[in-house]
Amino acid sequence: MFFRCSLAGILLGVLLFNGCGAARKWEYELMSVETYSSDESLMKIDVRVERVDRGVYGVTGSVNWNYDTSDETMVQASVFKSNSGDESDYKSLPWAIPAQSLYEHMNTYYKDVSMKNFKHCSNVPQFEGKFQPPLPKQIYSGDKCVINCDGLPDIVPPGFYKIIMKCSGPGQPTWNATVISKVTTKMF
Ligand SMILES: *[C@@H]1O[C@H](CO)[C@@H](O)[C@H](O)[C@H]1NC(C)=O
């Protein structure tokens, strides 16, 4: 479940969920976000972490989505964990989103999680019923997005988590994003 919010975030170029519910026994801090695009004239991702409040960080940024998506646009995500934070220590976790079409993604993870969580702080697409392709070409931006992660487990083992998301399609730019976050046990 952890990755769902993240994938959500990437679509926007935004993420972080520091403001999770009271029952949660863990806290989350965004360490870094790195992005790559094979063609910035078609897909430009520009995100940064911003302090919103004491111990709370949100993400501000924009994604200039300037290409036409198709039925063949695919997204996927994988998650790795490291106890120490050392690069060599990251191990693959079974939490992942296997390659799926972007439109399928829009009708599932996106609609269930991202669309709601980012509504208050961004202009990500909002829709009812089924997503009507294609994804509108425009600049999607978010301002200090701290999302509340409904649907995340109460317990997440502490450590460093690396989430890698990738998107590509035939004749389309390839882009990816790597997010590293640190999970700690909540102090009461
Ligand atoms: C992102 O894509 C580029 C180009 O294909 C690749 O060199 C890079 O390793 C990718 N990043 C990740 C984290 O997979």
The ligand as an SDF file (V2000), in Angstrom:
LIG
                    3D

 14 14  0  0  0  0  0  0  0  0999 V2000
   15.8350    6.4170  -15.5950 C   0  0  0  0  0  0  0  0  0  0  0  0
   15.9920    6.2770  -16.9740 O   0  0  0  0  0  0  0  0  0  0  0  0
   17.3210    6.4750  -17.4410 C   0  0  0  0  0  0  0  0  0  0  0  0
   17.3250    6.3510  -18.9330 C   0  0  0  0  0  0  0  0  0  0  0  0
   16.7580    5.1630  -19.3570 O   0  0  0  0  0  0  0  0  0  0  0  0
   18.2570    5.4880  -16.8100 C   0  0  0  0  0  0  0  0  0  0  0  0
   19.5920    5.7560  -17.1970 O   0  0  0  0  0  0  0  0  0  0  0  0
   18.1480    5.5780  -15.3120 C   0  0  0  0  0  0  0  0  0  0  0  0
   18.9260    4.5620  -14.7170 O   0  0  0  0  0  0  0  0  0  0  0  0
   16.7070    5.4130  -14.8850 C   0  0  0  0  0  0  0  0  0  0  0  0
   16.6120    5.5830  -13.4440 N   0  0  0  0  0  0  0  0  0  0  0  0
   16.1650    4.6080  -12.6830 C   0  0  0  0  0  0  0  0  0  0  0  0
   16.1570    4.9100  -11.2390 C   0  0  0  0  0  0  0  0  0  0  0  0
   15.7860    3.5340  -13.1090 O   0  0  0  0  0  0  0  0  0  0  0  0
  1  2  1  0
  1 10  1  0
  2  3  1  0
  3  4  1  0
  3  6  1  0
  4  5  1  0
  6  7  1  0
  6  8  1  0
  8  9  1  0
  8 10  1  0
 10 11  1  0
 11 12  1  0
 12 13  1  0
 12 14  2  0
M  END
$$$$
